[in-house]
Amino acid sequence: MKKSEMLRNAVLLSLLVGATTGFSMAAQAEEVADSMEFAMDEYVVTASRTQTAKVDTPANVTVIDAEKIESGRYQDVSEVLKDVPGAQVIDNGSGATVKSVILNGDDRVLVMVDGRRMNLDMGTTNGNSGFDMRFLPDVSLIERIEVVKGHGGALYGSDAVGGVINIITKKADRSFGKIGMGFGSGQYRDMKAIYSFKEGKTGVDVAASKEKQGYYKYKDVVTKSTNRWPGSSKYENENVALTVRQDITDTKNLEVGFQHSKTDGTSYAFMSNTPGYVHNMNLKSDRFHAKYAWTVNDTDDGYFQIYHNEFESDDYCLSDGPSNLNEKTIGMDVQQKVTLSDNNSIVVGSSYRHTKAKNSGTYGMAPYEDNVDNVAVFVSDIWEFAPSWSLNTGARYDHHSEAGGETTLSAGLNKKFDENSHAYVNWGQVFRAPTTEDVYYAGNGVSSKDLEAETGDTWTIGYGTKIADKTDVNISYFQSDIDDAIDWYNDKGNYTVRNVSEQKKRGVELSVNHEIDDNWDLNASYTYVRVRNSYNNSGFVRETNYIPNIYRLGVRYHDEKWNADVTMRAGTGADKTSFVDNSYVTVDMAVNYKATTAWTLYAKGYNLFNRAYAERGGVNYLGTYDYPAQSRRFIVGAEYSF
């Protein structure tokens, strides 16, 4: 390690230790109630692992609440994330393929559900993405989604390079139910049902959903004709979830839960493939968790949780034959908040996970499996060292069975100007071990056992304010410098996994949310990202699979009966080696009508002007997109609440 890096780490670690005088085990704060997107007075828990006002948090955080999710008529979490400023969802265009999300130009993103890690140690076949959004909770179960853009490794581990997404589910606090059904283009139909009740100290949530689509259509960028995906492109997804929560005392509770997800469908790996070259996606996931939570001294929350996640497929068919996938993870987390003084508190904890991953199709040699163990301890300190000034510091030690031990540090400085505005700067170190998919992928031209762990630094500088209670403005600059970045290189359809000597990301995010009057709202955002790679220290080359400029503009009308959203999304500056056009514009719309106190009718329209575009780079020998986005389509439906 360079002397300058050693000095920097020593200084930051001394700040952390100097700001803390004791420690204990346990706790993530209970999720706070309703929040509105971009409101500076809301509270968040993900950025610092404890309840903190957004204006006191030195991070770029976006919150999407249940009201926004319902009014937007989002079908799944990936659709919700498309409306998060600074986020970009990479969609291959059909249901039976993995979707990944990019935060701050990075797809190394940690995804959690109520603080539990959902990422796969085997990774996925979609670059550095380590999770499958099809197995996340149904949107009807979500209370809010907190998106923290920027580093999270010192608090959450190696997956949190680009940021952290924490999906916080609803907790039964009253009895209610909802059932719904929708129909749409391409033989689309879905059914959803949720029921929650609270009886005394016992709360129960149960939900089920099923989504089916018979085929997908796209608009050809060359011929301008609207076509079906060739061959079969059917897709089906189902989810069942059950959660039981028991209040033991006023300060202690126990929660157990189970979620089953299953997806089945087919799609072509590339649009230019000949018939027969398909992905058969027969996947299922079962997840179980138990969590015991407590509160000490009325303010200091803690918990212990254990979880078991299983992801498997006995018919994941690729061009070179079927592949049996299986990953089983057992994890444990313990965490405690400790208030040291009126202006200083810490959160300390530990985590352990054991994973067995198996892939008979791409891991190359019998027994086609590998085991991964990771043990971590961490401490996070929140110190208000002067009026309106706070310092958040964190340290984490991970011992990974493949990559060894590593300590990562973080520091964030926040200046609160008033209750509606703040400025911040934060820094964090990166340590990310290769996934088993990286290490054992059979298509490698080199021994992937030689892959190095990714290391580096990330920075974010930002400012947020609320003007005259009508307008929220947030702006941030972010950058990351990663050594030995792991790159999946596509050489004419043949992938090689390799370390890049150095990877640099630079970007800017600007978002504005304005309340025109009691019925009309406007929201807009712009994100610029530049990604450059240096191969063998031979100079930096632009990464062409990203669209560097992303724009969003939304208009919303709402009253007692109606709620309507129109959203324009656009991208410019795409490289012609990966995209046919260097720009695109598309428009979606969602309309809700509350017919009675119980019945709500809705309609959702996608790509209303039927544009030909792609969100993932890839141009084939025909001069068309390998992964074209879907053409214009509609969904209509109804919900009954009781």
Secondary structure, DSSP 8 states (H G I E B T S, - for coil): --HHHHHHHHHHHHHHHHT-------------S---TT-TT-EESTTTSS-EEGGG--SEEEEEEHHHHHHHT-SSHHHHHTTSTTEEEE--SSTTS--EEEETTB--EEEEETTEE---TT--SSTT----GGGS--GGGEEEEEEEES--HHHH-TT-SSEEEEEEE---SS-EEEEEEEEETTTEEEEEEEEEEEETTEEEEEEEEEEEES--EEE-TTT--EEE-SS---EEEEEEEEEEEEE-SSSEEEEEEEEEEEEEEEEESSTT--TT-EEEEEEEEEEEEEEEEEEETTTEEEEEEEEEEEEEEEEEEETTEEEEEEEEEEEEEEEEEEEEETTEEEEEEEEEEEEEEEETTTS-STT-EEEEEEEEEEEEEEEEEETTEEEEEEEEEEEETTTEEEEEEEEEEEEEEETTEEEEEEEEEEEE---HHHHH-TT-SS-GGG---EEEEEEEEEEEEEETTTEEEEEEEEEEEEEEEEEEEEETTEEEEEEEEEEEEEEEEEEEEEE-SSSEEEEEEEEEEEEEEESTTS-EEE-TTS-SEEEEEEEEEE-SSEEEEEEEEEEE---TTT-SSSEEEEEEEEEEEE-SSSEEEEEEEESTT-----SS--B-TTSSBSS--B-SEEEEEEEEE-
